[in-house]
Amino acid sequence: MNIIKIRKSGTFYNVFDDNCYILYFFFNYNIKNNKVGFPKSSLNKVINKLEEFKINYEVIGDCSNNFKNLNKYSKYLKLGFEKYNKDIKYTNIMEKLGTVSDLKLERILMNIEAILDE
């Protein structure tokens, strides 16, 4: 079902599985073990964003919103996956660049500049 389920856990709220990527897309929340957590103080910010972009949500034991056919869950799930994968690639490249020699780094940077100037 295309709905973000937000679960309260103490003073935090957690979102699991694919839903993580939507919150990552909007807020850059860290994804760890297929879970995103945020403090209780951020709940209104999260809900306001989900409502603004018409994404169905349910705060388990609290509230929910159903935009029916207007639900944009799938669109933002796709965008979240794309953003996350791009950011992971960027991080991996930056880590690798930190291990290469200065001469090799200079060649890499020249190639990147050439591609960007095309």
WOJO-V435316 format. One record per helix or strand. SS is the DSSP state (2 for helix, 1 for strand). FROM is the first residue (numbers start at 1). LEN is the number of residues. If there is no record, write none. Layout:
# WOJO-V435316
ss->SS from->FROM len->LEN
ss->SS from->FROM len->LEN
This chain:
# WOJO-V435316
ss->1 from->4 len->6
ss->1 from->12 len->5
ss->2 from->19 len->9
ss->1 from->32 len->1
ss->1 from->35 len->5
ss->2 from->40 len->13
ss->1 from->57 len->3
ss->1 from->63 len->3
ss->2 from->68 len->3
ss->2 from->73 len->25
ss->2 from->102 len->15
